[in-house]
Amino acid sequence: MAHETTELEREADRPVPPADAVASGFETLPHPHPKSEEQYAEQMSALGFGVDFSDHMAHATFTNELGWHRKVIEPYAPLSFDPGTAVLHYGQEIFEGLKAYRHDDGSIWTFRPLYNAARLNRSGARLAIPPLSFDDFMASIVGLVRADQRWVPEGEGSSLYLRPFIFASESFLGVRASARYEYIVAASPSGPYFTHGFQPIDVWVERTYHRAGPGGMGDAKTGGNYASSLLPKVKAHDEGFDEVMFLDARTNTTIDELGGMNVFVVMRDGSVITPELNGSILPGCTRSSIIRLLESEGTWVREEPLAIDDVVRGVASGAVTEMFACGTAAVVTSIGRLACDDFDVQVPVGPMTKHIYDELTGIQLGRVEDKFGWCYRIM
Ligand SMILES: *Cc1c(COP(=O)(O)O)cnc(C)c1O
């Protein structure tokens, strides 16, 4: 059965107003002292991931009386908040992640931005955070990237990583939804997420801890899910693993995701399987794009529960030929080893993963035809 379009995908497919039409939605207050040419050159010549930030940030505030207001692109600077600020105590926050890419002709683009706009509001609905209009979201992205255009690097694997987030900023220790929120977009010129290049990662399958459970907020992009994933990640790192694979909390038998990346399995028969969205899995934009890309090429993509035992057996028998993880930050990365207390298997690195990586990054960089209308021109 072909992939059934999700609500997020439907919203992401809506027409986006051109950048010139939304740009003025956030007023730009230029930085009086942007980083010097020396600092700029230094940062851009050694791109990490999410380490350095650009000169500006987008910022808007929500109050019950005024709704979203004071929408500005302002100098990037530390924030100052009362120790009683709600997010510091109860974690009411959501975030997004998308990238601005420089094409070979110098123009600057982003990828399926309404997917992120729609998902921000979907996450917000789960955490009782008020929605932000698509126009405001687009204005903040376009305004920030235009103000910080020099910070969009060029070249494969490099981009200006954009981190929109909303957090509860009311100072109040009672437990209830905040009456005030800040929306901020920070921008970080970034190189590849994994510093070891196109090398497969070693993944520990976690049976003790879960990142999310039924009725929880696993399908919302919120810091709390990451907080619960950190201890297992530390333990796995100590044992030499790069990432942790989380299983579903109800049966502890099927694969959810890596806690920051979705998972795909390539089968010898040519089909590709990814866990179905069960409420505990984050509906990744990269996941969605890969499903569409593969289906357009005639590949059979199955979204179904994926038992870890079957996958391990499949790797051993050769029925599983490749495994990879995907997300905006890392794009696509091979899983080369899968281990737990009672198994430890090597997964081959195959051509499908590389093909998907090449297609996706090719579209994002304007080097492969964008048949899907995913690229959005910022300037
Ligand atoms: C962001 C995220 C992903 C990947 O989503 P993309 O939209 O592809 O970047 C996967 N899992 C979790 C938990 C995430 O937060």
The ligand as an SDF file (V2000), in Angstrom:
LIG
                    3D

 15 15  0  0  0  0  0  0  0  0999 V2000
   13.8000   16.3520   14.6810 C   0  0  0  0  0  0  0  0  0  0  0  0
   13.7200   14.9190   15.0250 C   0  0  0  0  0  0  0  0  0  0  0  0
   13.8130   13.9090   14.0530 C   0  0  0  0  0  0  0  0  0  0  0  0
   14.1060   14.1790   12.6000 C   0  0  0  0  0  0  0  0  0  0  0  0
   13.1760   15.0530   12.0200 O   0  0  0  0  0  0  0  0  0  0  0  0
   13.5480   15.8810   10.7110 P   0  0  0  0  0  0  0  0  0  0  0  0
   12.3500   16.7020   10.4510 O   0  0  0  0  0  0  0  0  0  0  0  0
   13.8280   14.9080    9.6530 O   0  0  0  0  0  0  0  0  0  0  0  0
   14.7510   16.6970   11.0590 O   0  0  0  0  0  0  0  0  0  0  0  0
   13.6580   12.5930   14.4770 C   0  0  0  0  0  0  0  0  0  0  0  0
   13.4430   12.2890   15.7680 N   0  0  0  0  0  0  0  0  0  0  0  0
   13.3400   13.2330   16.7230 C   0  0  0  0  0  0  0  0  0  0  0  0
   13.0770   12.8470   18.1140 C   0  0  0  0  0  0  0  0  0  0  0  0
   13.4800   14.5760   16.3880 C   0  0  0  0  0  0  0  0  0  0  0  0
   13.3960   15.5040   17.3440 O   0  0  0  0  0  0  0  0  0  0  0  0
  1  2  1  0
  2  3  1  0
  2 14  2  0
  3  4  1  0
  3 10  2  0
  4  5  1  0
  5  6  1  0
  6  7  2  0
  6  8  1  0
  6  9  1  0
 10 11  1  0
 11 12  2  0
 12 13  1  0
 12 14  1  0
 14 15  1  0
M  END
$$$$
